[in-house]
Amino acid sequence: MANLAIKDGKPLLEGKTIGKSWPLYDDTDRQALIRALESTKWCCTSHQKQSDSEVGKFEIAFAEYQDNEYGVAVTNGTTAIEVALRAGDIQPGDEVIVPAPSFIATAMAPSFVGAIPVFVDIDPETYTLSPAAFESAITAKTRAVIPVHLGGYPADMDAIGPIAEQHDLLVIEDCAHVHGTIFDGHKFPVSDMGTFSFQQGKTLSAGEGAWF
């Protein structure tokens, strides 16, 4: 086995990103920021059409990129999941199944709408929601499931989708790590709804922000 780069081995990735802080930006990003600033259209109430603002143009462009019909920009990924839950009419006392190993937002968002997050295990092969654990956790109070796609690798939606459909459950995919990822010929989400994050550590970063 080759030596790890940290032990004087040859790095697998070389080039201009090595040694630079993330996120990367250039003059194109700088000009886009200035353009949004100088437009003074910082709020959805300040323009008549979606395409009138820089954020609106991004909503349209990102929806097209992900092969979705539409999308709405929100403040962050946690809010995106909360909005999706509210749009899906998740009520106080409803149970929402979430993977136990995940960022805190996955459980916080159901809590924000008064629902009960139910933690289940992940598949050790994929580190994403275990379809078997998901199915075994379904009760009469279960109303939704939030599979979290991780590090560019999707949860097993071929298995999760049919289970959710059988039990008439809302599926909200946390797509914060799968910008541009293709699953079975399709980009995400592949079920009812999906949420994306543009937080600083994500593939497409705006420092903060999200899309529902």
C-alpha positions as CSV (number, residue, x, y, z in Angstrom):
1,M,0.0,0.0,0.0
2,A,1.3,3.5,-0.9
3,N,2.3,5.8,1.9
4,L,-0.3,8.3,2.9
5,A,0.5,11.9,1.8
6,I,0.7,12.9,5.5
7,K,3.6,10.4,5.8
8,D,5.5,11.8,2.8
9,G,3.6,9.8,0.2
10,K,2.4,11.2,-3.1
11,P,-0.9,13.2,-2.7
12,L,-3.8,11.9,-4.9
13,L,-4.9,15.5,-5.5
14,E,-2.5,18.2,-6.6
15,G,-3.0,21.6,-8.0
16,K,-4.1,25.1,-7.1
17,T,-6.5,24.0,-4.4
18,I,-3.8,22.4,-2.3
19,G,-2.9,24.7,0.6
20,K,-5.7,27.2,0.0
21,S,-8.5,27.8,2.3
22,W,-12.1,26.9,1.4
23,P,-14.2,28.2,-0.1
24,L,-12.4,29.3,-3.2
25,Y,-13.6,32.5,-4.9
26,D,-12.5,34.8,-7.7
27,D,-13.5,38.1,-9.3
28,T,-16.6,36.5,-10.8
29,D,-17.9,35.9,-7.3
30,R,-16.8,39.3,-6.2
31,Q,-18.7,41.0,-9.0
32,A,-21.8,38.9,-8.3
33,L,-21.8,40.0,-4.7
34,I,-21.5,43.6,-5.7
35,R,-24.3,43.2,-8.2
36,A,-26.6,41.8,-5.6
37,L,-25.6,44.5,-3.1
38,E,-26.2,47.4,-5.5
39,S,-29.5,46.0,-6.8
40,T,-31.0,46.8,-3.4
41,K,-33.4,43.9,-4.0
42,W,-32.5,42.0,-0.9
43,C,-36.0,40.8,0.0
44,C,-38.7,39.0,-1.9
45,T,-41.1,42.0,-1.2
46,S,-38.8,44.3,-3.1
47,H,-39.4,42.9,-6.6
48,Q,-42.4,41.7,-8.6
49,K,-41.0,38.7,-10.4
50,Q,-38.6,36.0,-9.3
51,S,-36.3,36.9,-12.2
52,D,-36.1,40.5,-11.0
53,S,-33.6,39.8,-8.3
54,E,-30.2,38.0,-8.1
55,V,-31.5,35.5,-5.6
56,G,-34.5,34.9,-7.8
57,K,-32.3,34.2,-10.8
58,F,-30.3,31.8,-8.7
59,E,-33.5,30.0,-7.6
60,I,-34.4,29.5,-11.3
61,A,-30.9,28.5,-12.3
62,F,-30.3,26.0,-9.5
63,A,-33.7,24.4,-10.0
64,E,-32.9,23.9,-13.7
65,Y,-29.4,22.5,-12.8
66,Q,-31.0,19.9,-10.5
67,D,-33.7,19.1,-13.0
68,N,-36.4,20.4,-10.7
69,E,-39.5,22.4,-11.6
70,Y,-38.9,25.1,-9.0
71,G,-37.1,26.0,-5.8
72,V,-37.1,28.6,-3.1
73,A,-34.0,30.1,-1.4
74,V,-34.0,30.2,2.4
75,T,-31.6,31.2,5.2
76,N,-30.0,27.9,5.9
77,G,-30.3,24.1,5.6
78,T,-32.1,23.7,8.9
79,T,-34.8,26.2,7.8
80,A,-35.1,24.4,4.5
81,I,-36.0,21.2,6.2
82,E,-38.4,23.0,8.6
83,V,-40.1,24.7,5.6
84,A,-40.4,21.3,3.8
85,L,-42.0,19.7,6.9
86,R,-44.5,22.6,7.2
87,A,-45.2,22.3,3.5
88,G,-45.9,18.6,4.0
89,D,-48.3,19.4,6.8
90,I,-46.3,17.7,9.5
91,Q,-48.1,18.4,12.8
92,P,-47.1,18.5,16.5
93,G,-46.9,14.9,17.8
94,D,-46.2,13.4,14.4
95,E,-43.1,11.1,14.3
96,V,-40.3,11.8,11.7
97,I,-37.7,9.2,11.2
98,V,-34.1,10.5,10.9
99,P,-30.7,8.8,10.8
100,A,-28.9,9.0,14.2
101,P,-25.5,9.9,12.9
102,S,-26.2,13.3,11.2
103,F,-25.8,17.0,11.7
104,I,-28.1,18.3,14.5
105,A,-30.3,20.1,11.9
106,T,-31.9,16.7,10.9
107,A,-33.5,16.4,14.3
108,M,-33.9,20.0,15.1
109,A,-36.1,20.8,12.1
110,P,-38.8,18.3,13.2
111,S,-38.6,19.6,16.7
112,F,-39.2,23.1,15.4
113,V,-42.6,22.1,14.0
114,G,-43.5,20.1,17.2
115,A,-42.9,16.7,15.6
116,I,-40.9,13.9,17.3
117,P,-37.6,12.9,15.7
118,V,-37.2,9.2,15.8
119,F,-33.5,8.1,15.5
120,V,-32.6,5.0,13.6
121,D,-29.3,3.4,12.6
122,I,-27.3,3.8,9.4
123,D,-26.2,1.1,6.9
124,P,-22.5,0.4,7.8
125,E,-21.7,0.0,4.1
126,T,-23.0,3.5,3.1
127,Y,-23.2,5.5,6.3
128,T,-26.7,6.6,5.3
129,L,-30.1,5.7,6.6
130,S,-30.6,1.9,6.9
131,P,-33.8,0.9,5.0
132,A,-34.3,-2.0,7.3
133,A,-33.9,0.2,10.4
134,F,-36.2,2.7,8.9
135,E,-38.9,0.2,8.2
136,S,-38.7,-1.4,11.7
137,A,-39.2,2.1,13.3
138,I,-42.5,2.9,11.5
139,T,-45.4,3.3,13.9
140,A,-49.0,4.5,13.6
141,K,-47.7,8.0,14.4
142,T,-45.0,8.1,11.7
143,R,-45.6,10.7,9.0
144,A,-42.3,11.4,7.4
145,V,-38.7,10.3,6.9
146,I,-35.6,12.4,6.2
147,P,-32.9,10.4,4.4
148,V,-29.5,12.3,4.5
149,H,-27.3,11.9,1.5
150,L,-23.6,12.0,2.6
151,G,-20.4,13.2,1.0
152,G,-21.8,13.0,-2.5
153,Y,-23.1,9.4,-2.0
154,P,-26.9,9.0,-1.9
155,A,-29.0,7.0,0.6
156,D,-30.5,3.9,-0.9
157,M,-33.6,5.6,-2.3
158,D,-34.5,2.4,-4.3
159,A,-35.3,0.8,-1.0
160,I,-36.4,3.8,1.1
161,G,-38.8,5.1,-1.5
162,P,-41.0,2.0,-1.8
163,I,-41.1,1.6,2.0
164,A,-42.3,5.2,2.4
165,E,-44.8,4.8,-0.4
166,Q,-46.2,1.6,1.2
167,H,-46.8,3.4,4.5
168,D,-47.9,6.7,2.9
169,L,-45.0,8.7,4.4
170,L,-43.6,12.0,3.2
171,V,-40.0,11.8,2.1
172,I,-37.8,14.9,2.5
173,E,-34.3,14.3,1.3
174,D,-31.4,16.2,2.9
175,C,-29.4,16.9,-0.2
176,A,-26.8,19.2,1.4
177,H,-24.0,16.9,0.2
178,V,-25.2,15.9,-3.3
179,H,-25.1,19.0,-5.5
180,G,-25.0,17.6,-9.0
181,T,-24.9,14.0,-8.0
182,I,-26.8,11.6,-10.3
183,F,-28.7,8.6,-8.9
184,D,-30.1,6.1,-11.3
185,G,-30.0,8.7,-14.1
186,H,-31.6,11.4,-12.0
187,K,-30.4,14.4,-10.0
188,F,-31.8,15.0,-6.5
189,P,-34.3,15.0,-5.0
190,V,-35.8,11.8,-6.4
191,S,-38.9,11.7,-4.1
192,D,-41.3,14.2,-2.6
193,M,-39.0,17.1,-1.6
194,G,-35.4,17.9,-1.2
195,T,-33.3,20.5,0.7
196,F,-29.9,21.8,-0.2
197,S,-27.4,23.8,1.9
198,F,-24.9,26.4,0.7
199,Q,-23.1,26.7,4.0
200,Q,-19.4,27.4,3.8
201,G,-18.3,23.8,3.9
202,K,-20.6,22.6,1.1
203,T,-19.6,21.9,-2.6
204,L,-21.5,25.1,-3.7
205,S,-21.0,27.7,-0.9
206,A,-22.5,31.1,-0.3
207,G,-21.2,31.2,3.3
208,E,-24.8,30.5,4.4
209,G,-28.1,29.9,2.7
210,A,-30.1,27.0,1.4
211,W,-32.7,26.0,-1.2
212,F,-36.0,24.1,-0.8
